Structures are given as C-alpha cells and as structure tokens.
Amino acid sequence: MVESGPSASKFSAGYIRGESQLTPVGTAEPPTSLDPLAVATFVAALLLGPFAAPFTLPLSVLASHRIRTSQRCGAGLARAAMNISLIYLVFGAAVLAMYGYVAFMVPSR
C-alpha cells in the first residue's frame, strides 16, 4: 500500500511501508573474478608501453570477447588496455612517418 494523504511523508516517494527493498541474504549471485588476460594486458600496456602495444592490442580484444561470453569482470581493464595500445600505436606510426620524412625526403647538406 502506497502512502497518500496527510500522514504520507514527503520522503516516501512511492515506497511501500513495511517492505524492504533489499534482497534476502543468500539470494545474490556470488561475485565473479577478474579475467586474468584483461589484467595482464592492462599491466603490460602500462609498464611496457609502446614495446608491447602490438601484442596487447589483439590480446585485449580477445580478453574483451572472453569477458562478454563469460561471467567474469574486467571489461573496463580490457577496454583501457585497448585504448592505451591504440594510442601507443598511433604515436609510434606518427614518429616513424616523421623519421621517414626527415631521413629520406629532406635533402642533406
């Protein structure tokens, strides 16, 4: 029964008096573990940087796929590792392009 009228509290906002919104103890699903591949790719992308980017990008995509098909956590870690690896690869490609331009296109004196 929803409270209405003069005895209703302004804080009730549609809650039913006497019924708990909490789930009973023992009915919640147990917490799932982190995907180890997502953790490994994130740590490798952070610590090894551009040297590991060619490896961490496909492994983070694989970790993301594994997380979607299982009940594990770590989608944020896999996404972060993917983004860090992409940033390293883009910067690495830009540095190589500038080096190639300077080394081969600019005439030496």
N, C-alpha and C positions, 0 to 999 in steps of 0.2 A: 504494500500500500504506500503510495507516494503522499507525502505530507502536503497539505494545502490549507489555506485559511490562516487565521490569526496565530495559531500555535506553530506554524511552519517556520523553521529557521531560515534566515537569508543565506546560510551556508549549505543548506541541504542540496540544492541544485539537482533534484530528481533522484536522490538516493533513497533507498527503502530502509526504514528504521528497523534495526534489529538483525539485518542480514549482512554478513561480512562479504567484502569484495575480494578477500584473499582466498587463494586456493588452499585446500586442506594439505596438511603435511603428508608427504609421501606420494602425492599425485603428480608432482612436477617431474619433467624429464631430467635425468642427470646431465650435468654439464659435459659438453664434448671437449675433446682435446684439440690442441693446435696441430695443424698439418705440418709435419717436420720439413717437408720440401719448401713450404712457404717461409718458414723461419730461416732455413739455410740460404735461400735465395736472397732474402732481405738482408741478412748479415753479410753475405758475400758482396752484395751490391754496395753496401755501406763501407765495408772495410777494404775491399779490393778495388773498388771504383771502376775506372774505365778498362782495367785489365780483365775484369770478369764480366763486363757487360755483354759480350757476345754469347756467353754461356748462361747468364742469369735471366736474360730476356726470354728465351724459349722455356727455360725451367720454371719461370714464374707463370708463364701461360699454362704450362702443364699443371702447376700447383693450383692455379685458379680453376681449371677444369676438374681436377680431383676434388676440390672443395665443393664445387657445385653438385657433383654426383654423390658425395658422401655427406655425413652429418658432422663434419669437422669444422672448426673455426679457423680463421686466418685469412679470410678473403681480403681484408684490408692490408695485411702484410704482403700478400701476393701482388695486389694492385700497386702498392708503394714500390716494391722491388721492380715491377714492370715499368713504372714511370721513371724511377731513378736510372734504370738501364737505358731507356729510350733517350733520356736527357744526355747521358754519357755518350751514347752512340751518335746523337746529332752533333754534339760538340766535337767529338772525335772526327766525324766526317768534315765538319767545317774547318778544323785545324789541318787536316790532310789536304783539303782543297786549297787552302791558303798557302800551304807549303808547296804544293804542286805549282801553283800560280807563280810564286816567288822564285822557285828553283828552275822552272822551265820556260816561263813566259817573259819574265823580266830580263832584258839583256844585261850581261855582266860588263863591267867597265874595264 
